[in-house]
Amino acid sequence: MNYKIIGIVLVVGGVALSLWGYNIYDSASSQISRALNGETPLEAWAGMVGGAISVLLGLARLK
């Protein structure tokens, strides 16, 4: 039972973290930075990749 709760928390937290990372990626300051420098903020990558890993770990706990 505890593994399922941990899995659900990881999936929900991972989705939220991915959305936060995408929100940073799509922000106006990030778009200007990408246009001028061609670089994406590290926080955006960390949020999206960390969220995806969290979702995968949560799904593994649910099975």
Phi and psi in radians as a Rosetta constraint file:
Dihedral C 1 N 2 CA 2 C 2 CIRCULARHARMONIC -1.148 0.35
Dihedral N 2 CA 2 C 2 N 3 CIRCULARHARMONIC -0.586 0.35
Dihedral C 2 N 3 CA 3 C 3 CIRCULARHARMONIC -1.138 0.35
Dihedral N 3 CA 3 C 3 N 4 CIRCULARHARMONIC -0.621 0.35
Dihedral C 3 N 4 CA 4 C 4 CIRCULARHARMONIC -1.187 0.35
Dihedral N 4 CA 4 C 4 N 5 CIRCULARHARMONIC -0.698 0.35
Dihedral C 4 N 5 CA 5 C 5 CIRCULARHARMONIC -1.138 0.35
Dihedral N 5 CA 5 C 5 N 6 CIRCULARHARMONIC -0.770 0.35
Dihedral C 5 N 6 CA 6 C 6 CIRCULARHARMONIC -1.083 0.35
Dihedral N 6 CA 6 C 6 N 7 CIRCULARHARMONIC -0.713 0.35
Dihedral C 6 N 7 CA 7 C 7 CIRCULARHARMONIC -1.092 0.35
Dihedral N 7 CA 7 C 7 N 8 CIRCULARHARMONIC -0.753 0.35
Dihedral C 7 N 8 CA 8 C 8 CIRCULARHARMONIC -1.140 0.35
Dihedral N 8 CA 8 C 8 N 9 CIRCULARHARMONIC -0.739 0.35
Dihedral C 8 N 9 CA 9 C 9 CIRCULARHARMONIC -1.104 0.35
Dihedral N 9 CA 9 C 9 N 10 CIRCULARHARMONIC -0.724 0.35
Dihedral C 9 N 10 CA 10 C 10 CIRCULARHARMONIC -1.136 0.35
Dihedral N 10 CA 10 C 10 N 11 CIRCULARHARMONIC -0.704 0.35
Dihedral C 10 N 11 CA 11 C 11 CIRCULARHARMONIC -1.165 0.35
Dihedral N 11 CA 11 C 11 N 12 CIRCULARHARMONIC -0.833 0.35
Dihedral C 11 N 12 CA 12 C 12 CIRCULARHARMONIC -1.128 0.35
Dihedral N 12 CA 12 C 12 N 13 CIRCULARHARMONIC -0.779 0.35
Dihedral C 12 N 13 CA 13 C 13 CIRCULARHARMONIC -1.123 0.35
Dihedral N 13 CA 13 C 13 N 14 CIRCULARHARMONIC -0.654 0.35
Dihedral C 13 N 14 CA 14 C 14 CIRCULARHARMONIC -1.167 0.35
Dihedral N 14 CA 14 C 14 N 15 CIRCULARHARMONIC -0.685 0.35
Dihedral C 14 N 15 CA 15 C 15 CIRCULARHARMONIC -1.135 0.35
Dihedral N 15 CA 15 C 15 N 16 CIRCULARHARMONIC -0.766 0.35
Dihedral C 15 N 16 CA 16 C 16 CIRCULARHARMONIC -1.107 0.35
Dihedral N 16 CA 16 C 16 N 17 CIRCULARHARMONIC -0.716 0.35
Dihedral C 16 N 17 CA 17 C 17 CIRCULARHARMONIC -1.162 0.35
Dihedral N 17 CA 17 C 17 N 18 CIRCULARHARMONIC -0.683 0.35
Dihedral C 17 N 18 CA 18 C 18 CIRCULARHARMONIC -1.139 0.35
Dihedral N 18 CA 18 C 18 N 19 CIRCULARHARMONIC -0.726 0.35
Dihedral C 18 N 19 CA 19 C 19 CIRCULARHARMONIC -1.128 0.35
Dihedral N 19 CA 19 C 19 N 20 CIRCULARHARMONIC -0.684 0.35
Dihedral C 19 N 20 CA 20 C 20 CIRCULARHARMONIC -1.107 0.35
Dihedral N 20 CA 20 C 20 N 21 CIRCULARHARMONIC -0.757 0.35
Dihedral C 20 N 21 CA 21 C 21 CIRCULARHARMONIC -1.110 0.35
Dihedral N 21 CA 21 C 21 N 22 CIRCULARHARMONIC -0.708 0.35
Dihedral C 21 N 22 CA 22 C 22 CIRCULARHARMONIC -1.184 0.35
Dihedral N 22 CA 22 C 22 N 23 CIRCULARHARMONIC -0.622 0.35
Dihedral C 22 N 23 CA 23 C 23 CIRCULARHARMONIC -1.093 0.35
Dihedral N 23 CA 23 C 23 N 24 CIRCULARHARMONIC -0.719 0.35
Dihedral C 23 N 24 CA 24 C 24 CIRCULARHARMONIC -1.156 0.35
Dihedral N 24 CA 24 C 24 N 25 CIRCULARHARMONIC -0.740 0.35
Dihedral C 24 N 25 CA 25 C 25 CIRCULARHARMONIC -1.060 0.35
Dihedral N 25 CA 25 C 25 N 26 CIRCULARHARMONIC -0.610 0.35
Dihedral C 25 N 26 CA 26 C 26 CIRCULARHARMONIC -1.662 0.35
Dihedral N 26 CA 26 C 26 N 27 CIRCULARHARMONIC 0.058 0.35
Dihedral C 26 N 27 CA 27 C 27 CIRCULARHARMONIC -1.219 0.35
Dihedral N 27 CA 27 C 27 N 28 CIRCULARHARMONIC 2.815 0.35
Dihedral C 27 N 28 CA 28 C 28 CIRCULARHARMONIC -1.114 0.35
Dihedral N 28 CA 28 C 28 N 29 CIRCULARHARMONIC -0.739 0.35
Dihedral C 28 N 29 CA 29 C 29 CIRCULARHARMONIC -1.151 0.35
Dihedral N 29 CA 29 C 29 N 30 CIRCULARHARMONIC -0.603 0.35
Dihedral C 29 N 30 CA 30 C 30 CIRCULARHARMONIC -1.213 0.35
Dihedral N 30 CA 30 C 30 N 31 CIRCULARHARMONIC -0.666 0.35
Dihedral C 30 N 31 CA 31 C 31 CIRCULARHARMONIC -1.148 0.35
Dihedral N 31 CA 31 C 31 N 32 CIRCULARHARMONIC -0.677 0.35
Dihedral C 31 N 32 CA 32 C 32 CIRCULARHARMONIC -1.163 0.35
Dihedral N 32 CA 32 C 32 N 33 CIRCULARHARMONIC -0.739 0.35
Dihedral C 32 N 33 CA 33 C 33 CIRCULARHARMONIC -1.093 0.35
Dihedral N 33 CA 33 C 33 N 34 CIRCULARHARMONIC -0.728 0.35
Dihedral C 33 N 34 CA 34 C 34 CIRCULARHARMONIC -1.164 0.35
Dihedral N 34 CA 34 C 34 N 35 CIRCULARHARMONIC -0.623 0.35
Dihedral C 34 N 35 CA 35 C 35 CIRCULARHARMONIC -1.209 0.35
Dihedral N 35 CA 35 C 35 N 36 CIRCULARHARMONIC -0.669 0.35
Dihedral C 35 N 36 CA 36 C 36 CIRCULARHARMONIC -1.481 0.35
Dihedral N 36 CA 36 C 36 N 37 CIRCULARHARMONIC -0.798 0.35
Dihedral C 36 N 37 CA 37 C 37 CIRCULARHARMONIC -1.808 0.35
Dihedral N 37 CA 37 C 37 N 38 CIRCULARHARMONIC -0.449 0.35
Dihedral C 37 N 38 CA 38 C 38 CIRCULARHARMONIC 1.399 0.35
Dihedral N 38 CA 38 C 38 N 39 CIRCULARHARMONIC 0.259 0.35
Dihedral C 38 N 39 CA 39 C 39 CIRCULARHARMONIC -1.917 0.35
Dihedral N 39 CA 39 C 39 N 40 CIRCULARHARMONIC 2.503 0.35
Dihedral C 39 N 40 CA 40 C 40 CIRCULARHARMONIC -1.744 0.35
Dihedral N 40 CA 40 C 40 N 41 CIRCULARHARMONIC 2.438 0.35
Dihedral C 40 N 41 CA 41 C 41 CIRCULARHARMONIC -1.049 0.35
Dihedral N 41 CA 41 C 41 N 42 CIRCULARHARMONIC 2.482 0.35
Dihedral C 41 N 42 CA 42 C 42 CIRCULARHARMONIC -1.098 0.35
Dihedral N 42 CA 42 C 42 N 43 CIRCULARHARMONIC -0.588 0.35
Dihedral C 42 N 43 CA 43 C 43 CIRCULARHARMONIC -1.094 0.35
Dihedral N 43 CA 43 C 43 N 44 CIRCULARHARMONIC -0.614 0.35
Dihedral C 43 N 44 CA 44 C 44 CIRCULARHARMONIC -1.161 0.35
Dihedral N 44 CA 44 C 44 N 45 CIRCULARHARMONIC -0.810 0.35
Dihedral C 44 N 45 CA 45 C 45 CIRCULARHARMONIC -1.128 0.35
Dihedral N 45 CA 45 C 45 N 46 CIRCULARHARMONIC -0.741 0.35
Dihedral C 45 N 46 CA 46 C 46 CIRCULARHARMONIC -1.084 0.35
Dihedral N 46 CA 46 C 46 N 47 CIRCULARHARMONIC -0.726 0.35
Dihedral C 46 N 47 CA 47 C 47 CIRCULARHARMONIC -1.153 0.35
Dihedral N 47 CA 47 C 47 N 48 CIRCULARHARMONIC -0.805 0.35
Dihedral C 47 N 48 CA 48 C 48 CIRCULARHARMONIC -1.216 0.35
Dihedral N 48 CA 48 C 48 N 49 CIRCULARHARMONIC -0.776 0.35
Dihedral C 48 N 49 CA 49 C 49 CIRCULARHARMONIC -1.247 0.35
Dihedral N 49 CA 49 C 49 N 50 CIRCULARHARMONIC -0.749 0.35
Dihedral C 49 N 50 CA 50 C 50 CIRCULARHARMONIC -1.100 0.35
Dihedral N 50 CA 50 C 50 N 51 CIRCULARHARMONIC -0.672 0.35
Dihedral C 50 N 51 CA 51 C 51 CIRCULARHARMONIC -1.147 0.35
Dihedral N 51 CA 51 C 51 N 52 CIRCULARHARMONIC -0.712 0.35
Dihedral C 51 N 52 CA 52 C 52 CIRCULARHARMONIC -1.132 0.35
Dihedral N 52 CA 52 C 52 N 53 CIRCULARHARMONIC -0.717 0.35
Dihedral C 52 N 53 CA 53 C 53 CIRCULARHARMONIC -1.139 0.35
Dihedral N 53 CA 53 C 53 N 54 CIRCULARHARMONIC -0.714 0.35
Dihedral C 53 N 54 CA 54 C 54 CIRCULARHARMONIC -1.103 0.35
Dihedral N 54 CA 54 C 54 N 55 CIRCULARHARMONIC -0.714 0.35
Dihedral C 54 N 55 CA 55 C 55 CIRCULARHARMONIC -1.118 0.35
Dihedral N 55 CA 55 C 55 N 56 CIRCULARHARMONIC -0.758 0.35
Dihedral C 55 N 56 CA 56 C 56 CIRCULARHARMONIC -1.110 0.35
Dihedral N 56 CA 56 C 56 N 57 CIRCULARHARMONIC -0.731 0.35
Dihedral C 56 N 57 CA 57 C 57 CIRCULARHARMONIC -1.143 0.35
Dihedral N 57 CA 57 C 57 N 58 CIRCULARHARMONIC -0.672 0.35
Dihedral C 57 N 58 CA 58 C 58 CIRCULARHARMONIC -1.131 0.35
Dihedral N 58 CA 58 C 58 N 59 CIRCULARHARMONIC -0.707 0.35
Dihedral C 58 N 59 CA 59 C 59 CIRCULARHARMONIC -1.163 0.35
Dihedral N 59 CA 59 C 59 N 60 CIRCULARHARMONIC -0.608 0.35
Dihedral C 59 N 60 CA 60 C 60 CIRCULARHARMONIC -1.164 0.35
Dihedral N 60 CA 60 C 60 N 61 CIRCULARHARMONIC -0.613 0.35
Dihedral C 60 N 61 CA 61 C 61 CIRCULARHARMONIC -1.229 0.35
Dihedral N 61 CA 61 C 61 N 62 CIRCULARHARMONIC -0.504 0.35
Dihedral C 61 N 62 CA 62 C 62 CIRCULARHARMONIC -1.318 0.35
Dihedral N 62 CA 62 C 62 N 63 CIRCULARHARMONIC -0.368 0.35
